[in-house]
Structures are given as C-alpha cells and as structure tokens.
Amino acid sequence: MAEEDEPKKEVNPEAKEHWRKGNSLFEASRFTEAIEEFNEAIRIDPEYADAYCNRALTERLMHKYEEAKADL
C-alpha cells in the first residue's frame, strides 16, 4: 500500500484542544502561553505534527531559532 493510501492517524482529542488553545493564544500574541499549550499537546500526542509546526512558528517569532529548527 502506498503511503498516501494509508489512513491518517487520529489526533488525540485532548491534544487537539491544547493545540486550539495554543493557536488562540498565538493570535493574541501571548507567545509564551501558546508554547505551553503546544508543549502539552505534544506531551499528550508526541506524533502531533501540527503542534510541532505551530510551536516552531511561535519560537521563530520569539527569536528562539535553534528550538524552532529542532521542531521542524
């Protein structure tokens, strides 16, 4: 079976809720708090790629380039 034919893994709903909270905090420019929410989402679901991506974007805006690079 080709990789694109494989079903997507469902994200843990609790992790997704922390990701959503992180996004809201990001939009409010509350970056430190946003990172805390993305961290919690990743702790709950270590394979949650969107949480890593959003954390990296937040870290980049905070000039934490090495952390952002590691997340990506």
TAUR-V972626 format. One record per pair of residues at least 24 apart in sequence whose ideal C-beta (glycine too) atoms are under 10 Angstrom apart, sorted by sequence separation. I is the first residue (numbers start at 1). GAP is how many residues later the second one is. If there is no record, write none. Layout:
BEGIN
i: <I/I>
gap: <GAP/GAP>
END
This chain:
BEGIN
i: <17/18/34/35/15/16/18/19/33/34/14/15/18/19/31/32/14/15/17/18/23/31/34/35/15/16/22/23/26/30/31/34/12/15/16/19/22/26/35/42/11/14/15/18/31/32/13/14/15/19/23/26/31/12/13/15/16/19/22/26/29/35/11/12/15/18/22/25/31/38/11/16/19/10/12/15/16/19/23/26/9/11/12/15/19/22/11/9/11/9/11/9/11>
gap: <24/24/24/24/25/25/25/25/25/25/26/26/26/26/26/26/27/27/27/27/27/27/27/27/28/28/28/28/28/28/28/28/29/29/29/29/29/29/29/29/30/30/30/30/30/30/31/31/31/31/31/31/31/32/32/32/32/32/32/32/32/32/33/33/33/33/33/33/33/33/34/34/34/35/35/35/35/35/35/35/36/36/36/36/36/36/37/38/38/39/39/40/40>
END
